[in-house]
C-alpha cells in the first residue's frame, strides 16, 4: 500500500500477543511502518517486538487496552523502549461512558521517552479535549467510520488536530 501512496505511514494494528518478533517481521515485510502489540503481552514478547522493529528502522506502538495498572505498565514500557504507548478505551467501556482522557493524562505524567497515542471513543465532538492534552498521535476509528457523514467527521477531526 505504501508503494502506491506517497507521504504516508502505514500502521499495522495487529495487537500482537505472542511470537512477536515473527509477527513484526511479517508486518514490516508487507509495508508497515508502525506495528501494534498489546500492553498485556509478556515482557519477553514486547522486548522482542521492539528489537525487531528497531532493527528495521520501524516503530512499535504498545496498545494499553485491558491493562489494569496503567501507571506501572507505562513506566515499564517506557523503560523497555516502546516508541508509542497508546491509551485505548474499547467499545465495551465506551458503552459505559468511559473516555480515554484520564488514561491519557495518567500515561503522559509518568513516561519520559516514549510518545503517547490515544484511541477509543474519539469523535468530532470530543476530539478537542483530547487534542488539548497534546498527544503525539490521535487515532480516530469509529468516530469517523460510524458517523452519519464520515467525510465531514474526518474533516472536523483533522481540523481539530491541526488547531483550526
MOBELWO-V42601 format. One record per helix or strand. SS is the DSSP state (~ for helix, > for strand). FROM is the first residue (numbers start at 1). LEN is the number of residues. If there is no record, write none. Layout:
BEGIN
<<SS | FROM | LEN> <SS | FROM | LEN>>
END
This chain:
BEGIN
<<> | 11 | 6> <~ | 20 | 10> <> | 34 | 5> <~ | 43 | 13> <> | 59 | 5> <~ | 70 | 11> <> | 84 | 5> <~ | 91 | 5> <~ | 101 | 10> <> | 115 | 5> <~ | 127 | 5> <> | 137 | 3> <~ | 142 | 4> <~ | 150 | 12>>
END
